[in-house]
Amino acid sequence: MIKGTVYEQRRKCGKPNCHCADGEPHRSMVLSRSDRGRTKLVTIPSGHLKDFRVLTERYQRFRSARARLGQIYKAMVKLIDQLEEARRKEP
């Protein structure tokens, strides 16, 4: 798993004689990730795009499943508290 998002970055390099000055900007695939509160962009090496997409999608599915488990846990604790309260009220 890799924490982050894969996307295409388009940018102009700033060189006045480069083709990107008047036309299409440079394109590269990057991994955007957070490191100590700051966003870092990592260029994905050619031929590894599919691997990075799979690994970032796994991380996103993991985070979603973890959040869902947290919700289920809270619901279970609430039910257990209700059961305990009901048992205390029994004569």
LOPA-440520 format. One record per residue (C-alpha): residue number from 0; residue in one letter; x negated, y negated, z. Coordinates in pm, whole numbers, always signed. Last residue first. Layout:
<atom><resi>NUM</resi><resn>A</resn><px>X</px><py>Y</py><pz>Z</pz></atom>
...
***
This chain:
<atom><resi>90</resi><resn>P</resn><px>+3565</px><py>+662</py><pz>+3939</pz></atom>
<atom><resi>89</resi><resn>E</resn><px>+3417</px><py>+578</py><pz>+3597</pz></atom>
<atom><resi>88</resi><resn>K</resn><px>+3312</px><py>+212</py><pz>+3564</pz></atom>
<atom><resi>87</resi><resn>R</resn><px>+2942</px><py>+298</py><pz>+3578</pz></atom>
<atom><resi>86</resi><resn>R</resn><px>+2991</px><py>+548</py><pz>+3293</pz></atom>
<atom><resi>85</resi><resn>A</resn><px>+3142</px><py>+276</py><pz>+3073</pz></atom>
<atom><resi>84</resi><resn>E</resn><px>+2848</px><py>+43</py><pz>+3137</pz></atom>
<atom><resi>83</resi><resn>E</resn><px>+2599</px><py>+317</py><pz>+3049</pz></atom>
<atom><resi>82</resi><resn>L</resn><px>+2788</px><py>+397</py><pz>+2731</pz></atom>
<atom><resi>81</resi><resn>Q</resn><px>+2794</px><py>+30</py><pz>+2634</pz></atom>
<atom><resi>80</resi><resn>D</resn><px>+2420</px><py>-2</py><pz>+2700</pz></atom>
<atom><resi>79</resi><resn>I</resn><px>+2357</px><py>+307</py><pz>+2486</pz></atom>
<atom><resi>78</resi><resn>L</resn><px>+2567</px><py>+156</py><pz>+2207</pz></atom>
<atom><resi>77</resi><resn>K</resn><px>+2370</px><py>-172</py><pz>+2220</pz></atom>
<atom><resi>76</resi><resn>V</resn><px>+2041</px><py>+19</py><pz>+2221</pz></atom>
<atom><resi>75</resi><resn>M</resn><px>+2153</px><py>+213</py><pz>+1914</pz></atom>
<atom><resi>74</resi><resn>A</resn><px>+2254</px><py>-105</py><pz>+1730</pz></atom>
<atom><resi>73</resi><resn>K</resn><px>+1916</px><py>-263</py><pz>+1806</pz></atom>
<atom><resi>72</resi><resn>Y</resn><px>+1737</px><py>+49</py><pz>+1680</pz></atom>
<atom><resi>71</resi><resn>I</resn><px>+1942</px><py>+52</py><pz>+1359</pz></atom>
<atom><resi>70</resi><resn>Q</resn><px>+1849</px><py>-312</py><pz>+1292</pz></atom>
<atom><resi>69</resi><resn>G</resn><px>+1481</px><py>-241</py><pz>+1354</pz></atom>
<atom><resi>68</resi><resn>L</resn><px>+1500</px><py>+61</py><pz>+1125</pz></atom>
<atom><resi>67</resi><resn>R</resn><px>+1639</px><py>-164</py><pz>+851</pz></atom>
<atom><resi>66</resi><resn>A</resn><px>+1349</px><py>-405</py><pz>+894</pz></atom>
<atom><resi>65</resi><resn>R</resn><px>+1100</px><py>-119</py><pz>+869</pz></atom>
<atom><resi>64</resi><resn>A</resn><px>+1272</px><py>+14</py><pz>+557</pz></atom>
<atom><resi>63</resi><resn>S</resn><px>+1250</px><py>-329</py><pz>+393</pz></atom>
<atom><resi>62</resi><resn>R</resn><px>+883</px><py>-364</py><pz>+492</pz></atom>
<atom><resi>61</resi><resn>F</resn><px>+803</px><py>-17</py><pz>+354</pz></atom>
<atom><resi>60</resi><resn>R</resn><px>+985</px><py>-93</py><pz>+27</pz></atom>
<atom><resi>59</resi><resn>Q</resn><px>+778</px><py>-412</py><pz>-8</pz></atom>
<atom><resi>58</resi><resn>Y</resn><px>+456</px><py>-221</py><pz>+63</pz></atom>
<atom><resi>57</resi><resn>R</resn><px>+543</px><py>+45</py><pz>-193</pz></atom>
<atom><resi>56</resi><resn>E</resn><px>+620</px><py>-226</py><pz>-450</pz></atom>
<atom><resi>55</resi><resn>T</resn><px>+276</px><py>-378</py><pz>-383</pz></atom>
<atom><resi>54</resi><resn>L</resn><px>+105</px><py>-42</py><pz>-444</pz></atom>
<atom><resi>53</resi><resn>V</resn><px>+298</px><py>+34</py><pz>-763</pz></atom>
<atom><resi>52</resi><resn>R</resn><px>+234</px><py>-312</py><pz>-904</pz></atom>
<atom><resi>51</resi><resn>F</resn><px>-136</px><py>-294</py><pz>-817</pz></atom>
<atom><resi>50</resi><resn>D</resn><px>-175</px><py>+43</py><pz>-988</pz></atom>
<atom><resi>49</resi><resn>K</resn><px>+8</px><py>-76</py><pz>-1301</pz></atom>
<atom><resi>48</resi><resn>L</resn><px>-215</px><py>-384</py><pz>-1325</pz></atom>
<atom><resi>47</resi><resn>H</resn><px>-540</px><py>-189</py><pz>-1290</pz></atom>
<atom><resi>46</resi><resn>G</resn><px>-649</px><py>-175</py><pz>-1656</pz></atom>
<atom><resi>45</resi><resn>S</resn><px>-780</px><py>-529</py><pz>-1655</pz></atom>
<atom><resi>44</resi><resn>P</resn><px>-895</px><py>-637</py><pz>-1309</pz></atom>
<atom><resi>43</resi><resn>I</resn><px>-630</px><py>-816</py><pz>-1104</pz></atom>
<atom><resi>42</resi><resn>T</resn><px>-730</px><py>-1171</py><pz>-1015</pz></atom>
<atom><resi>41</resi><resn>V</resn><px>-691</px><py>-1234</py><pz>-642</pz></atom>
<atom><resi>40</resi><resn>L</resn><px>-492</px><py>-1533</py><pz>-522</pz></atom>
<atom><resi>39</resi><resn>K</resn><px>-501</px><py>-1619</py><pz>-152</pz></atom>
<atom><resi>38</resi><resn>T</resn><px>-224</px><py>-1792</py><pz>+38</pz></atom>
<atom><resi>37</resi><resn>R</resn><px>-325</px><py>-1917</py><pz>+381</pz></atom>
<atom><resi>36</resi><resn>G</resn><px>-172</px><py>-1811</py><pz>+713</pz></atom>
<atom><resi>35</resi><resn>R</resn><px>-459</px><py>-1586</py><pz>+818</pz></atom>
<atom><resi>34</resi><resn>D</resn><px>-465</px><py>-1419</py><pz>+474</pz></atom>
<atom><resi>33</resi><resn>S</resn><px>-141</px><py>-1419</py><pz>+278</pz></atom>
<atom><resi>32</resi><resn>R</resn><px>-132</px><py>-1247</py><pz>-57</pz></atom>
<atom><resi>31</resi><resn>S</resn><px>-82</px><py>-1334</py><pz>-423</pz></atom>
<atom><resi>30</resi><resn>L</resn><px>-215</px><py>-1069</py><pz>-658</pz></atom>
<atom><resi>29</resi><resn>V</resn><px>-294</px><py>-1209</py><pz>-999</pz></atom>
<atom><resi>28</resi><resn>M</resn><px>-237</px><py>-1134</py><pz>-1366</pz></atom>
<atom><resi>27</resi><resn>S</resn><px>-408</px><py>-1380</py><pz>-1597</pz></atom>
<atom><resi>26</resi><resn>R</resn><px>-297</px><py>-1621</py><pz>-1863</pz></atom>
<atom><resi>25</resi><resn>H</resn><px>-484</px><py>-1922</py><pz>-1999</pz></atom>
<atom><resi>24</resi><resn>P</resn><px>-258</px><py>-2204</py><pz>-2112</pz></atom>
<atom><resi>23</resi><resn>E</resn><px>-104</px><py>-2215</py><pz>-2460</pz></atom>
<atom><resi>22</resi><resn>G</resn><px>-184</px><py>-2516</py><pz>-2668</pz></atom>
<atom><resi>21</resi><resn>D</resn><px>-339</px><py>-2861</py><pz>-2651</pz></atom>
<atom><resi>20</resi><resn>A</resn><px>-589</px><py>-2836</py><pz>-2363</pz></atom>
<atom><resi>19</resi><resn>C</resn><px>-559</px><py>-2454</py><pz>-2358</pz></atom>
<atom><resi>18</resi><resn>H</resn><px>-767</px><py>-2424</py><pz>-2675</pz></atom>
<atom><resi>17</resi><resn>C</resn><px>-1071</px><py>-2553</py><pz>-2485</pz></atom>
<atom><resi>16</resi><resn>N</resn><px>-1243</px><py>-2872</py><pz>-2604</pz></atom>
<atom><resi>15</resi><resn>P</resn><px>-1134</px><py>-3091</py><pz>-2309</pz></atom>
<atom><resi>14</resi><resn>K</resn><px>-1221</px><py>-2834</py><pz>-2042</pz></atom>
<atom><resi>13</resi><resn>G</resn><px>-956</px><py>-2855</py><pz>-1770</pz></atom>
<atom><resi>12</resi><resn>C</resn><px>-901</px><py>-2481</py><pz>-1728</pz></atom>
<atom><resi>11</resi><resn>K</resn><px>-529</px><py>-2491</py><pz>-1797</pz></atom>
<atom><resi>10</resi><resn>R</resn><px>-316</px><py>-2246</py><pz>-1604</pz></atom>
<atom><resi>9</resi><resn>R</resn><px>-73</px><py>-1960</py><pz>-1638</pz></atom>
<atom><resi>8</resi><resn>Q</resn><px>-52</px><py>-1701</py><pz>-1361</pz></atom>
<atom><resi>7</resi><resn>E</resn><px>+133</px><py>-1376</py><pz>-1419</pz></atom>
<atom><resi>6</resi><resn>Y</resn><px>+266</px><py>-1208</py><pz>-1107</pz></atom>
<atom><resi>5</resi><resn>V</resn><px>+188</px><py>-944</py><pz>-847</pz></atom>
<atom><resi>4</resi><resn>T</resn><px>+308</px><py>-997</py><pz>-492</pz></atom>
<atom><resi>3</resi><resn>G</resn><px>+137</px><py>-920</py><pz>-164</pz></atom>
<atom><resi>2</resi><resn>K</resn><px>+57</px><py>-656</py><pz>+95</pz></atom>
<atom><resi>1</resi><resn>I</resn><px>-105</px><py>-355</py><pz>-69</pz></atom>
<atom><resi>0</resi><resn>M</resn><px>+0</px><py>+0</py><pz>+0</pz></atom>
***
